[in-house]
Amino acid sequence: MSGLTEEMRRHSAAHLTARAVQNVFEDVQVDIGPATDDGFYYDFDLPHRLSPEDFPKIEAEIARLIALDEPFVKKVVSREECARMLAGQKYKLERLADIPEGEDISTYTVGDYAEMCRGPHVEHSSQIGVVKLTRVAGSYYRGDEKNKMLQRIYGIIAKDQSEMDEIVARAEEAKRRDHRRLGVELDLFHLDPEDPGQIFWHPKGWSIYVTLQDYMREKLVKDGYQEVNTPALMPRSLWERSGHWDHYKANMFITESEKRIFAVKPMNCPGALEIFKSRTRSYKDLPLRLAEFGHCARNEPSGTLHGIMRVRGFVQDDAHIICTEEQIEEEVAKFCRLLKDVYSDFGFDKNLLVKLSTMPEDHVGDEATWQHAEAALAAACKASGMDYVIQEGEGAFYGPKLEFTLIDALGRAWQCGTIQLDYQLPSAERLNAEYIGPDGQKHHPVMLHRAVLGSLERFIGILIEHYAGAFPLWLSPEQVRILPISDKALGYAERTRDALAAEGFRVSIDSSADKLGAKIRAATLEKVPYQIVVGPRDEAAGTISVRSRADGDLGAMKIEGLIERLKAEL
């Protein structure tokens, strides 16, 4: 079949899953079953409580239906005919009632199973490949908690069993690297169900956070940025003028004081322009690069929260470049160089994907301005030596953007960096930012919204999974752990610690009563990059016994030798 896509195969697999569940169990009501980014799901209502123990028999029935190689047949039918096809399926009939009178109704039939569906689908069931069910979860009908809880089955597909084995192996490895599990095991953070979407950072996790922030600060200073900070709470009037109130209010936390309405900022951009406007600016002041590690809050639905990857409270390595139109290309190219430099330090510089997102339906500003902005961003991207693909209609409501997607150790794609071109926010219709041009007249600048890492919380989650918790030396919250073999060696351990700490290393002593083997196992499980074993003989010889996470036992050496090695690795 020409034009066969993964989405078509996944969607078709969802249909066969619904058919298989109806064949295996009695009194099954079906709702919807779309394709997802990595597979598909289907929602069911049935007396039997589904569990992973049911998966083998459902999968066997799916495999039988695939082997029949029956065609998926599309047919456009009348409302009455569709109702006959869906007789007895109350959820489907309710969905049918949502379709406006006079609108064509598309259906797909495979064997004895019929669905109301726009498609498209594969031509024959054998083109689906192999299907594996992964989990079952609860899901409210139509996503409304006032409605009945349905049972949602998730699944994945592969072209053959060999590919499925590889997918399952990657999934197992992803589970082993899950940042939520490692975050607890390594004592980095915890999440409280009573405070959803908020992170409680423990000392080790906060060490990573601060190290990452300091690293970015050093990069920003070298690239000509000035750091600022703006209020977390801003008045409704500002959000109305910026346009966020009309386009983003549902995601904002809102409060009231002295009969005035305020919102916790979901983004930092209006604050940056308020700083720009605080005094008269000249064209000689541009470009003005204002960086802010500002804490933002977004009222994300609880069902969409995921560990520290998607939260309600977060900080971005945010910055806003306020410049003239003539400076756009140079500033975007400069940003692209910074981004590639940063990503290379984490090993993410290979296979970097760039997407240009264009005007969405919900936008501010006229179409001509948007087209001009998109062309300017595209030209700047090419000038920086980076290719891109177009994402139609995926821009921010105020302007187009470039999105940068990195690939982690498991081959997964993560969109982190972004730079957005905004003609709207500085305009007279919005926040009315102005500068005095060389002609002595007032002009409106343009604004570039940009982030390299994106949310620091999410980026740390990505790093935890990318490194499987074994952070490189410079990021590790505990770089060296000293293991005295007995209390007699504690004094020598403390002097060794002080010598390393004086050189700026993060070092601790395991002074517990555990035996040396237990101390080594604990340091290994906690993924400490270097372990130092010290005893009376080491003290007498003026040496330390060193173990490396990467290279194993390094033997005895002078502390000066270890310091030299650590500095070289950093």
N, C-alpha and C positions, 0 to 999 in steps of 0.2 A: 504493500500500500504506500503510495506516495504521500508525503506530508505526515506520516505517523509520528506523533510526539509522545513524550513521557506523560504529559498531562492527560492525553487521550487514553493511554494505557492504564493510568491510575484511576481515571474516572470509570472506565469500563470494568476494572477490577472491583470497584465499589458496587456496581450494579450486580455483578456475579456474587459478591459477598451477601447482598441482600437476598438474592434468589436462594443461595445456599442455606442461609439461616432459616428461611421459610421452609425449605425442604427438610431440614433437620429437626426443627422444633414446631410445636403447634401454637395456634392463636398468635401469630406474629403480625404486629402492625409496624410498618416501615415509615420513616419520615424522609430524611435527605441524606445524601452521601456524596460529597464533593471530593475532588482531588485536592491535595495539599502540596506544600513545597517538597516534602520528602515521602509522600505516600498518599493515603486516603483515609477517610473514616465513614462510618454509616451509623445512623441513630435508629434504635429499635425500641418497641414497647412490647413486652411479652411476659407471661407469668414466670418463666424460668429465669433465675438469676444467673446471668452469664459470668463466666470466669475463665482464666487461662486454661483450665482443665478441659474446657469445651473446644479449644482451638483446634486440636488435631482432627476431630471429626468434621468441623466446619471446613478446615483446609482441605481435607480429603474430598469433600463434596465440591469445593471450588475447583480442585484439580480435575475432577471428573467432568464438570461442566466446561472447563477450558478444553479438555481433550475432545469433547463433542464437536468443536470447531464450528459452532453455529454462528450465523451472521447476525450482526446488529442492524436492525432494519428501522430506518427513520420513516415516520409518517406524520403529516400534519392533519389533525382531525378537528372535528367540531367539539364544542363543550360537552354536548350530550354523549357523543361517542367516547370521549375521554373519561367521562363519569362512569360509563359502562365498563371500560377497561380497568378502572381503579375501584370497582365495586367492593365494598367491605373494608377499604383502607381509609379510615377516618382522617388521618393526618394528611394524606395525599389529597383527599377531597377538600379539606380546608385550604390547602395550598392552591388547589384549582379555583376555589372561590375568590382568591386574591387577584386572579388574572382579569383584567378589564374586559367587559363585554366587547365582542367584535374582534378581539386580538387572536391571531393564529396560535394554536396550541400544538407544540412539537412533542412527539412521543418517540421512544425507542423500544423495540421489542427484540428480545433474544430468547429463542425457544418459547417457553410458555410464560415468560416473565415480561411484563410491560411497565415502563416508567414514563412519567411526564418529564421531559428533559430537553434542553436546548442542544445538548451534545457539545462538540462532536465526539464520536467514539471510534474504536477500531472497526475494521470491516468484519473480522471473524474473531471469535473468542480465543483461538490459539495464539493470536498476536499479542495477547496480554503477557504471556510468559509464565513466571512462577509467582505465587502469592503467599505471603506469610503474615499472619495476624500477630500483632505485637502487644496490645494491651486493651483493656476495657475500662471505661470511666463513665461517670454520670454526666448528663448534660440536660439542662432544662429545655423543654420544647420551646422553640423560637427564642432561646436565650433569655427567657423571662422566668425568674425564680418563683413567680406566682403560678406558673404552669407545672405540669407533671414532669418529674425527673425521668428522662429516657436513658437507655443504656447505649453508650457509644463504643463501637469497636474500631480500633485503629489497625491499619495494615500497611505493608510495603510490598513492592513488586521488584522482580529482577527478570532479565531476559532468559536466564537458565539457572539451574541449581548451583553451578559453580559461582556465578555472580552473586547469588543469594547468600552463599556461604561467606563470601568476602564482605558483603553488606552487614551480615550478622556479626562477623568478627569485628568490624569497625564499630558497630553499635556497642559491643561488649567493651571494647577499648574506651569508647566515649563514656560509658558508665563508670569505668575504673577512674577516669579522669574528671568526673563530674565535680565541678567547683563547689557545689553545695555539700557534698560528702567530704572533699578534701579540706574545705574551709573549716569544718568542725574538727577533723582529724589533726590538722596542723595548727589548730587553735588560732585561726585568723579572724573569724567573725562569727556572729550568730544572728539568726532572724527570729523575731518574736511574733507568733501568730496573732497576738493582741495588738500589734503595731505593724500591719502588713505594708510591705514595700519600703521599709526603713531598715537600715543596717546598723548593727552594733559592732563596731570595729574593736577587736581585742589588740593588745600591744603589738603582737607580731604582724597582724594585718595592717594596723595603722602605720607601722614602720615601712611596709611596702608602699602604702598610699603616699606617705610623705616623701619617700625616696623618688617615687614616680613624679610627684609634683615638683620637687626640687630639680629633677632632671629636666623637665619641660621648662622651668623658669630659666635655667641656664641657657637653653636653646633660644628662648624668646628674647632674652637680653642681647644675645649675639646677633639676632635677626632684626633688632631695632624696635622691639615692642616696649611699651610702658605698661606696668601693671596697675590696675585700678580695682575698686570695689564699690558696688552699688547696693542700695537697700534691698532687703529680701521682700519687703512689703511696699507695694506701690498703689496709688489711688486708681479707682476705676476710670477717672477722666483721662489719665495717661494711656491706659490700655484701650480706651475708646479711640483716642487720637491715633494710636499706633495701628489700629485695625485688629488687634488681637481679641478684643472683647467680642466682636461679631464673629470671628473665625475660630476662636480657641476657648471660649468661655466654659464649655462643658468639661474641659480638662484642667480648669483652674480652681485652686482652693480659695474661697472667698470669705471674707470676714467684714464686720462692721464696727466702727468706733466713732462716737460723737456724731451719729447720723450720717456718716460718710462710709462708702463702700471701698474696701481695699482688696487686693488679690496678692497672694504669695506668687512671686514671679516664676513663671514656667520657663522663661528664657531671659537672657541678659541684655538683648539688643536695645530696648528703649533707654535703659540706664546709660549705656555707652553714648548714645546721642545726646542725652541730657548733659553729660560731662562736656561733650563737644560744644554744646550751645551755651555753656556757662560763661563764656567770654567771646569777644570778637576774634574771629579766625581769619587768617590770610591764606592765600594760595601757597605761600611760602611754608606754611605749617603742614602742608599735605605732601605725602600721605601721613596720616596720624594712625598709628597702630596701637590700639588699646586692648590689652589682654586682661581677662578676669576669670579667676577660679571661683565663680559665683555659684552659691548653692541654690538650686532650682527645685521646684516641687510641681509635679503633675498628677492630677487625679486619675490615674490609670485604673481601669476596672480590676478588681481583685483577681478575677480569673485569668488575666493576662500577665500577672506578675510571675517572675521566674528567677529565684535566687537573687544574686546581685546583678544579673544580666538585665533585668527589667524591673525597675523600682519606682517608687513615688518621690523619693528624695535623692538627688544626685548632684554631682559637680562636673562640669565640662572644662576641658582645657580651651576655654572659649576666647575668642578675640574678634574685634571688629576693626576693619581697616576702612577709614574714611578718606576718600581720595577723589581726584578728578577723573573724568571719563577717559582722558588720555593716559592715565596711570594704571588702568585696569589690567591690561595685558601684562605689564611688568610685574604688578603685585601678585597676580594669579600665578605667574611663572615662578616668582620668588617663593610663594607658598608651596608650590608643587615640589620645589627642591628641598624645602624644609621637611615636608612630609616624607619624601623618599629617604632622606637622611635619618629621620627618627625611626621609620619602619625598618631600616637596615640594621639598626642597633638591636632590634628584637628578632632579627632573622625573617622579617616579613616583606623584604624588598623583592622577592621573587613572585612572579605570577600576579602582580598587582592589577586589579580590574578597575577601570574608570568608566562611570556612566554620567551622561549629561541628561538631567531631568528637565523637561520642558513645561510649558504653561498648563496648569490644571484647570478644570472647570470652575472651581471655587477660587477665584483670584481677584486681586485688585489691580487697577491700572489698565490702560488700553492695549489692544493687541499689537499695535505698531511698536510700542515701547518694549513689550515682551520679546518681539522678534529681534529687535535691536540688541537687547540684553543677551539673548541666547546666542546670537552671532558673535558678540564680544567675548563671551565665555568660551565658546568653541575655539575661536582664534587664539585665545590665551593658552588654552590647554594644548593645542598643537604647537604653539611657540615654545612650550616647555618640554617638548619631545614626548608627549604622552598621547596615545590613541584613546578613543572613547567609543562607547555605543550609546545610542539614544534611548532614553526612557520617556516615552510619550506621556504627557499629562501628569508626571510625578514630581514636578517642582513644588516649592513652597508657595503659599498663597501670594507672597509678595515678590517672588522672583525665581529665575531658574537657578540650578545648582549643579556642581560636579560632586559626585559621590565616589569615594575610594574604598574598595573592598579588598581586604587582605585574606590570605589563605593560611590556615593554621596547620599544625603537624598532622592532623587527620584528614587534611584536604577540604575542610569545611570553610565556607565563605562567610566573612564578617564585614559588614559595612560599618566603618568607623569614621574615617576622615570625610570632611565635606567643606566646600566653599560655595557660598551662595551670593549671587549678585543682586543687589537690591536698589532699584531706583525709587521705590515707593516710600519707604520709611523716612528718608530725609526730605521728601518733597513738601511743598507748601500745603498740600492737602492732608499731610500726616503730621510729622513732628517739626517740620519747617526748619531744618538745619541749613545754615548759610555760611559762606565764606566770601571774603572780598577778593575778586580776581585781579589779574594784572591790569585790567581796564578800569579798575576802581569801582566796578559794579558788584552787586550781590549775586551769587550763584549758589545753586544747590549741589552739594557733593553727591557721589554715589557711595554706597556702603557695601563692603564685602564681609559677610558673616562667615567665620571659618573655625574649624576645629580639626586637630590632627588625630588625637586619641578618641575624641567624642566624650562620652560619659566615662570618668575615671573608674567608677564602680564597675561598669560593664567591661571596660578594658582589662581591669584586674581579673575579672572572671574569665575572660578569654585567655589571659596569661596563665592562670592557674591550670586551665585545661590544656593549653598548648605545651606547657612545660611539665604537665602531670604533677605539679606541686614542687618540682625540683628546680627552683629559680636559679638563674645565673648568679654568680657571686655578688655582683653589684646590687642586685635587687633583694637578695636573701635577707630576711629579717634577722636571722642569726647566722653569721658567716663562719664563726669558729666556736666549737664547744670543747672545753678542756675537761678531761676525765681523769681525776686523780685516782690512783689505784687504792689509796687508803687515806685516812685522816692525816697520816704523817706527811703526805705530799701536798696538803692543802696550802701551806705557806708558799711553796714553789708554784703551785697552780695560780695563786693570787698574783704573784709577781709576774708570771707569764701573761696573765690576763691584763694587768696594768700596762705592760709593755705593748701589747697589741692594741689596747684601747687608746693609748697615747698616739698611735699611728692612724686612728680614726676607724678601726675595725669594730664591728658589732660582735662581741664575744661574751660567752657566759661560762660558768663552771657548774658541772653536775656534782654537787656535794652530797648527793643522797647516799644512803647506806647500801645501795645495790652493789652487786659484784660487777667487775669490769665488763664481763660479757653482756650483762643486762644493760649497762650504760651505753655500750657500743650499739646494741640493737635498738635502743630508744633513739639515739642520735641518727641512726640510719633510717628508721621509720619516719622520723621527723625531717628527713632530707636535708640535714645540715651539711653544707659543702665540705667543711674540714673538721676533723676531730684530732685533738692532741691528747695523747696518753702520757701522764707524768707520774713518776715514782721516785723513791729515794735514789736509785741508781742514776736516773736521768738528772736529778739535781746534782749529784756528785760529779757527773760528767759534763754538766752545763749544757745538756742537750734536751730535746723534746722528741717524742715519737709521734709521727704525723700520719694520719689516714686521710685520703682524699675520696670524696664521693665519686668522682669521675675515674680516678686512676688507682684506687685501692691503697695498699700499704706503701708509704713513701720512705719508711725507715726513720732512723734518728738523724736529726739535723740541729744546727744552731737556730735560735729564734730569728736571728738576722736573715738566715736563709729562707725561712718561711715568709717573713715580711716581704722579702724581695720577690718571692713567687706570687704572693697575694697581690702585690702592686702590679706585677706584670699581667696577671690575669684580669685585674680590673681595667 
